[in-house]
């Protein structure tokens, strides 16, 4: 049985940091930033908590293109079943070259590309972006019929607001 090696952890205390704790990977090392006033017990507790959060985040980021395609098929079955004959993407994949949009669809060849930038977003946002692109396989434009299909997703409006907030906070203008 393979043993997983614990990462090297560097704890950085800050007098300016009051309540927040954060962590990030720096090569093979994990850096955990904590308030200076934390006791040793609080430090240990927060290091373990942040290592678990970082591991969970990294696991989400490992979602493969095959898993993304399977997710798209589940969304089709749930929200677009009446159009299943039209919604059969040939491929659904993560891409790193989309900085101006969250996803894109080419109806002519039934391919969907999803920006890697949404991998860390909540699942319901990823599902919304996928469903948005799947709906383009039925209706290529953004007309009323298209938005009716997208609105079948219960958190569609919330996800749009979330994405608009992210775009605004980064001063981006995102295309559909």
C-alpha positions as CSV (number, residue, x, y, z in Angstrom):
1,X,0.0,0.0,0.0
2,X,1.5,3.4,-1.0
3,X,1.8,5.9,1.7
4,X,1.0,9.5,1.0
5,X,3.8,11.8,2.0
6,X,2.8,14.8,4.1
7,X,3.8,18.1,2.4
8,X,6.4,20.4,3.8
9,X,4.5,23.2,5.5
10,X,5.7,26.7,6.1
11,X,3.7,28.8,8.5
12,X,3.9,32.5,8.1
13,X,2.6,34.7,11.0
14,X,1.5,38.2,10.3
15,X,0.7,41.0,12.8
16,X,-1.5,42.7,10.2
17,X,-3.6,39.6,9.6
18,X,-6.5,39.6,12.2
19,X,-8.8,36.7,11.5
20,X,-8.2,35.2,8.1
21,X,-6.2,32.2,7.3
22,X,-5.1,31.2,3.8
23,X,-2.9,28.6,2.2
24,X,-1.3,28.0,-1.2
25,X,1.1,25.6,-2.8
26,X,4.6,27.0,-3.6
27,X,6.3,24.1,-5.5
28,X,6.5,21.1,-3.1
29,X,5.8,23.3,-0.1
30,X,2.5,24.5,1.3
31,X,2.5,28.0,2.8
32,X,-0.1,28.7,5.5
33,X,-0.7,32.4,6.4
34,X,-2.1,32.9,9.9
35,X,-2.5,35.8,12.4
36,X,0.4,36.3,14.7
37,X,-1.8,36.1,17.8
38,X,-2.7,32.4,17.2
39,X,-1.6,30.0,19.8
40,X,0.4,26.9,18.9
41,X,-2.7,24.7,19.2
42,X,-4.7,27.1,16.9
43,X,-1.8,27.0,14.4
44,X,-1.8,23.2,14.4
45,X,-5.6,23.1,14.0
46,X,-5.6,25.6,11.1
47,X,-2.7,24.0,9.3
48,X,-4.6,20.7,9.3
49,X,-7.8,22.4,8.2
50,X,-6.1,24.3,5.4
51,X,-4.2,21.2,4.2
52,X,-7.6,19.4,3.9
53,X,-9.1,22.4,2.0
54,X,-6.2,22.6,-0.4
55,X,-6.4,18.8,-1.0
56,X,-10.1,19.0,-1.7
57,X,-9.5,22.0,-4.1
58,X,-6.8,20.1,-5.9
59,X,-9.0,17.0,-6.2
60,X,-11.7,19.2,-7.9
61,X,-9.2,20.5,-10.3
62,X,-8.3,17.0,-11.4
63,X,-11.6,16.6,-13.1
64,X,-10.7,15.1,-16.5
65,X,-12.3,15.8,-19.9
66,X,-14.0,12.4,-19.7
67,X,-15.6,13.3,-16.4
68,X,-16.6,16.7,-17.8
69,X,-18.3,14.9,-20.7
70,X,-20.1,12.5,-18.3
71,X,-21.2,15.5,-16.3
72,X,-22.6,17.1,-19.5
73,X,-24.5,14.0,-20.3
74,X,-26.1,14.0,-16.8
75,X,-27.1,17.6,-17.3
76,X,-28.6,16.8,-20.7
77,X,-30.6,13.9,-19.3
78,X,-31.9,16.0,-16.4
79,X,-32.6,19.4,-18.1
80,X,-32.6,18.8,-21.9
81,X,-34.1,15.3,-22.2
82,X,-36.7,16.5,-24.7
83,X,-33.8,17.6,-27.0
84,X,-31.5,14.6,-26.4
85,X,-31.3,13.8,-30.1
86,X,-29.8,17.3,-30.7
87,X,-27.7,17.5,-27.6
88,X,-25.0,14.9,-28.2
89,X,-21.6,16.7,-27.9
90,X,-18.7,14.9,-29.5
91,X,-16.3,16.3,-27.0
92,X,-16.5,18.5,-23.9
93,X,-13.1,19.6,-22.6
94,X,-11.2,22.0,-20.4
95,X,-9.1,24.6,-22.2
96,X,-6.6,27.2,-21.1
97,X,-6.9,29.6,-24.0
98,X,-10.3,31.2,-23.2
99,X,-9.7,34.4,-21.3
100,X,-12.7,36.3,-22.6
101,X,-15.4,33.7,-22.1
102,X,-16.4,31.0,-19.6
103,X,-17.1,28.4,-22.3
104,X,-17.8,28.0,-26.0
105,X,-19.7,25.7,-28.3
106,X,-19.3,24.9,-32.0
107,X,-22.7,23.5,-33.0
108,X,-21.4,22.4,-36.5
109,X,-19.0,19.8,-35.0
110,X,-20.8,19.5,-31.6
111,X,-17.7,20.4,-29.5
112,X,-17.8,22.3,-26.2
113,X,-14.8,24.0,-24.6
114,X,-14.9,25.1,-20.9
115,X,-12.4,27.6,-19.5
116,X,-10.1,26.2,-16.9
117,X,-10.8,29.4,-14.9
118,X,-14.1,28.0,-13.7
119,X,-12.7,24.8,-12.2
120,X,-12.4,26.3,-8.8
121,X,-16.0,27.8,-8.9
122,X,-18.9,26.1,-7.1
123,X,-20.3,23.0,-8.9
124,X,-23.6,24.7,-9.6
125,X,-21.7,27.4,-11.6
126,X,-19.8,24.8,-13.6
127,X,-23.1,23.0,-14.3
128,X,-24.7,26.3,-15.4
129,X,-21.8,27.0,-17.9
130,X,-22.0,23.5,-19.2
131,X,-25.8,23.7,-19.6
132,X,-25.5,27.0,-21.3
133,X,-23.1,25.5,-23.9
134,X,-25.2,22.4,-24.3
135,X,-28.2,24.6,-25.0
136,X,-26.3,26.1,-27.9
137,X,-26.4,22.6,-29.6
138,X,-30.2,23.1,-29.8
139,X,-30.3,26.9,-30.4
140,X,-27.0,28.5,-31.6
141,X,-28.1,32.0,-30.8
142,X,-29.1,33.7,-27.6
143,X,-32.8,34.1,-28.5
144,X,-35.8,33.6,-26.2
145,X,-35.9,29.8,-27.0
146,X,-32.3,29.5,-25.9
147,X,-32.8,31.3,-22.6
148,X,-35.9,29.2,-21.9
149,X,-33.7,26.1,-22.2
150,X,-31.0,27.6,-19.9
151,X,-33.7,28.7,-17.4
152,X,-34.6,25.1,-16.8
153,X,-31.5,25.0,-14.5
154,X,-32.8,26.0,-11.1
155,X,-29.8,28.1,-10.2
156,X,-29.4,29.7,-13.7
157,X,-30.0,33.3,-12.5
158,X,-27.9,32.9,-9.4
159,X,-25.0,31.4,-11.5
160,X,-25.2,34.3,-14.0
161,X,-25.0,36.8,-11.2
162,X,-22.0,34.9,-9.7
163,X,-20.2,35.0,-13.0
164,X,-21.1,38.6,-13.6
165,X,-19.7,39.4,-10.2
166,X,-16.4,37.6,-10.9
167,X,-16.1,39.4,-14.2
168,X,-16.8,42.8,-12.6
169,X,-14.3,42.1,-9.8
170,X,-11.6,41.4,-12.4
171,X,-12.8,44.2,-14.7
172,X,-13.5,41.8,-17.4
173,X,-16.1,41.9,-20.1
174,X,-17.1,38.3,-20.6
175,X,-18.8,37.1,-23.8
176,X,-21.4,34.3,-23.7
